[in-house]
Amino acid sequence: MLLPLIPPVVIVLAMQRAFVRGLVDSEK
């Protein structure tokens, strides 16, 4: 049942990681 929901979740997590990395890089 949850299989169709996995791709969007993976994309959101990837975007969050990229966003956090961008904030950390900008702070440096």
C-alpha positions as CSV (number, residue, x, y, z in Angstrom):
1,M,0.0,0.0,0.0
2,L,2.8,2.4,0.8
3,L,4.9,1.7,-2.3
4,P,3.3,4.5,-4.3
5,L,4.2,7.0,-1.5
6,I,7.9,6.1,-1.3
7,P,9.2,8.1,-4.3
8,P,7.7,11.4,-3.2
9,V,9.1,10.8,0.3
10,V,12.6,10.1,-1.0
11,I,12.5,13.3,-3.1
12,V,11.4,15.4,-0.1
13,L,14.2,13.9,2.1
14,A,16.7,14.6,-0.7
15,M,15.5,18.2,-1.0
16,Q,15.7,18.7,2.8
17,R,19.2,17.4,2.9
18,A,20.3,19.6,0.0
19,F,18.6,22.6,1.7
20,V,20.3,22.0,5.0
21,R,23.7,21.6,3.2
22,G,23.1,24.9,1.4
23,L,22.4,26.6,4.8
24,V,25.5,25.1,6.4
25,D,27.6,26.1,3.4
26,S,26.3,29.6,3.3
27,E,27.0,30.0,7.1
28,K,30.6,29.1,6.4
